[in-house]
Amino acid sequence: MKTRIVAALLLVSALLPGIASGKERKPAGPAAPIGWLYLDRGSRRLSVPEPDLQKATRTVPRGALLPVFKTKEKHGATFGQVAALNLKTGILELGWVDMTSSDLKPRESYPLDGELKESLGGAYLEDFASEHTDIARFLVRQSTGPPVLLCYVVTMPRSVAKLVIFTQSQGKYSPTVASSIPLTEMQAGITSFEVRDLVGDGSDCVITNEPFREQADTYGTNLRIRKVVNGQLQVVWQAPIEFRNLSQYSPKLQILQPPELNIGTTGSITTAEVTFRPKGRGQVVLWTGKVDFFVFGRDRPVNSVNIEKTCPWDGKEFAPLR
């Protein structure tokens, strides 16, 4: 009997930490990275293992700076295990990308996440905020001087997101400029990120898709182009690629001129895509879309208008869409 009692007490003692916490412990994350992978020549395919032994793949854009945790050889190719933030879900994912040994930058080349959070200070010094904050890193080239480290810092449980520029001085990265990004349960902040030279001067533009919501049935997604100007992150062009405005309806259908003035009008749905066309050393922005007009009680549009507009660079910004 005594033996059974002792065994039972030992079993309770082993289970007590889990019982007291009321939930499973969070699994430990990966160890500190062994180095960094900078996607300076183009995007890469990230292969993410799924629980059902399947694999999901997505594209990590050019300009991304990824921590590498280990490498492996397979069929004569080298692959690196990296962590990349899935912008559509806000979840940090571990996956594999193809790379070469020369792609691996030394670990001391860039600060760890903990160092960046510490330099941000404030709420990021709290255990809860620090534990639930993930960072997507990008290197943004400038026409003069070294590239800046641009970080998308996301704390999902607190609906806080920021774009932060870190600059290097005497071997240390410090935050210089931060821009808040709207983030709620119904609004994902930034859902796509791309870095490319649109101007042709060797400096990068940062292209993002950012959802917005104004009313229950008035929402969409803006495409924004930002550029580092005098150390500041400046919006140099923006336009909707989706704009649903069915919270109100116009009593009388009226198509405005020029056609781009119809984008976002009451009782309309706008869908579009943005592409870039070469011009000289740089590129111009091409917005191609369609505006469908609706009346109350009708599921199908009663009219529509197609729009195509080219927005060239004028030295400071791209010409506005409207």
N, C-alpha and C positions, 0 to 999 in steps of 0.2 A: 504493500500500500504506500509506504513512504517513497519507494522508488517511483511510483506513478505520480505522486504529488510533486516530487522534484522535477520530473520530466514535464509535467503540465506547466509548472512555474517557469521553466526554461523556455517553453514554447511561447507563453504569454509575453515574456521579456523580449523575445525575438520579434514578435509581432507588434509590440507596443508602440514603437516610433511611427509605424504606418497607421495604426489605429488612432493615435493622438493627432496626427496631421489631418485625418479625415479624407485624404486623397493620396494618389500615387505621387511619388517624388518625380520632379521633372528630370528627365534623363540628361546626363552630362553632355554638353556640346563638344565639338571637336577640339583637339588640343590647339595650342598656338600655331599659326601658320609657319611653314618652313620657308616661305617666300611669297612673291607676288607675281601675278600674270597681268600684263597690260595689253589690252587689245587695240594696238595702235594701227594695225593694218586692215582691220575689218571685223565684222561680227563673227561669233563662233556659235556652234550648236552645243547646247548643254543637255546632257542626258541625265535625267533624275530617276533613280530607282523608286518604284512604287511598292506598296505593301503586298500587292498580289503578284509579285515577281515580274510585273511588266515594267516598261520604261516610258517615261514621258519626256519629250524633247521640246525645247523652246530656244529662242535665239537670244543671246546676250549681245548687246550692241557694241559697235566700235566705241572706243574711248573708256570702256569699263576697266576698272582696276580690281582684280579679284584676289582674295587670299587663297593660297595653295597649301593644302594640308599634307598631301602625299602624291607621289607619282607612281605609275606602273607602266610596264611594257606589255604590249599585246599585238601579236602578228607584225612585229617589226616597227610598230608605231608607239609613241609615248603619249600617255594621257595623264592629266592632272586632276586631282579631286579638289574642287573649289566650292566656295559658298557664294551664292548669288541671290539677291532679293527678288522675289517674284512680285513685280509691281502691281499686278492685277489682284493678288491675294494678300499682299503685305506680309508674306511668310518667307523667311530665309530658307533656301533650299540647298542641300548638298548634292552635287552632281559631278559629272566628268566631262572634260573638254579635251580635244586633241591639242598638243603643244609640242614644242621641242625643248631640249635642255637649255638652249640659249634664251628661251622665252622667260625663264625663271629669274626674277629679280631678287636680290638679297632681302632677307627679312627686315633688316634694319633700314631699308630704303624708305619705308613709310610707317607711320604710327599705327599701333593696334587700335581696335575699336575702343577699348577701355581708356586709352590715352586721349582719343578724340572726345569722348564723353566728359572726361575730367576737364579738358580745356574749355568745353562749353559751359561747365559749371551749373549753377542753379539746380533745377529739378533733376538734371541728369546725374547729380551726385547722390541722389537717393537710391537705395537698393532696388526698390520696385521699378522706378523709371529706367534705371540702368539695365536691369535684367530684361525688360520688355522693349528695349530700344534696339532697332536694327538699322544698319547703315549700308547704303549703296554708294560706291565710290566711282568717280569718273575723273580722268585727267583732261583738262581743257587747255589746249595750246593757245598761246598768245603770239602775236606777230613779233613782239620783242620780249625777251626774258623767258624764264622757265614756265612750264605749264602750271596752272593752279589746280589744287585738289578740290573738286566740287563734290560735296556729299549730300545725299538725300537721307535725312535723319528722320525715322518714323517710330513713334511710340503709339502703337495701335490702341491699347487699352485706354489711353488718355486722349485719343483723337488729336494728337499733335504731330505735325510734320513740318520740316523746314528744309530749305535749300541753303547750304552753308558753304562759303568759300573759305578754304584754309590756305594760307600762304606760308612758305618756308623762310625761316631766318635763323642763321647760325645752327642749322641742323634740326630745328624744332618747328613743327607746324602749329600755327595759331589761327583761330577763327577771326575773320575780318568783317564779313558781311553775312547776314542771315535774312532770308525771306520766308515768311510763313506761308504754308500751303493749306487751303481749306481741307479739312478731313473730318468726316462724320460717318455714322453708321451707314448712311445712304450715299455717301460720296467718297470715292476712293483716293482722292488726292491726285497723284500723278500715276497714270496707267501705262505709259510708254516713254522711253528716253532714248534719244539718239544724239550723237556728237559728230558733226561734220563741218568742213570748211566750205561755207556757202559764198563767202565774199571773195576768196581767192588771194588773200593776203597772208595766208599761213596761220590765221587765228580761227578758232573753232566757234561754231554756233551750237547752242544747246536746244534741241527740238523736243518738246514734250506734248503729250495729250493729257488734258486735265478736265475731268467731268465737273459740271456745275448743275445746280438745281435752284430755281427761283420760287416756284410754286409746285403744287402736287403734280400738275401735268405740264409744267414748263421746265424743261431740263435739256441737257445736251453735253457736248464735249468741245472744248476749245483747244485748238492747236496753238502753242506759243513758241516763239523763237526768241531765245535770249542770247546775249553776248556779254562778255566781260569787258567793260569800258571803264578805264581809270580805276580798276579794282572793284567796280560795282557790277552786279549782275543786272543787266538792263534788258527789258522787253523791247525788241526791235520789230516785231510783227506778231499779230494774233488774229485769229478768225475761227468761227465755229466750223467743225466738220460734221456736226450733228446739232440740230436745234429744233426741238419739239415744243411748240407753243399752242397748246390746245386748252389752256385754262380759260381762255376767252375767245370769242369769235367776233369778227367784224360784221356789222349788220348789212354791209354792202361790199361785195367783192370788188377790189380795185388793185390792178397790177401797176406797180410804180415803175418809174424810169429814172435813172438807169436800173437794169434788172436786179443788181446786187442790193438795192434798197429794200427788196422784198424779204431778205433773209431775216428770220425771226419775227416777222409780223404776226399779229394775232390770227389764230385759225390756220396756221401753216406748219409744215414739217419740212425741214431742210436737211438734206444729206449731201455730203461732199467728200472729196479727197484732195490732198495737197501733194503735188509732185514738184520736182526741181529740174529746171532745164538749163543746160550750159549757156553762158553768155560771157564772152571774153575769158578772163581768168576765173571768173566766179560763176554763180548760178542765179536764176530768177525764180521766184515762187509762182507756181501756177495753181490757182484754185479752180476746181471744176466741180460743179454741183447742180442740184435740182431743188426747186421749191415747189411743194405741192400745197394747194389751197383747199381748205375744207369749210363746210358750213355745218352748223349744229344739227346733229341727228343723222348725219351721213358718214358712213364708214369709208367711203372712197373719195378721193379728191375730185373736185369739180373743175379744176384747172391746174396748170403747172407751167413753170418757166425754167428753162435751162440757162445756166450761167457759166461762163469761162472768163477768167480775168487773170492777166499776168501782172505781177507786182515786182518791179525791179528794185535793186539796191541803189540808194541815192547818196551813199557816202556815210549816212548816219543810221538809216533804217530802211526796211523794205516798204515800198509804197503801200498804203492801207488798202484793204479790200473795198471799203465803202466809206 
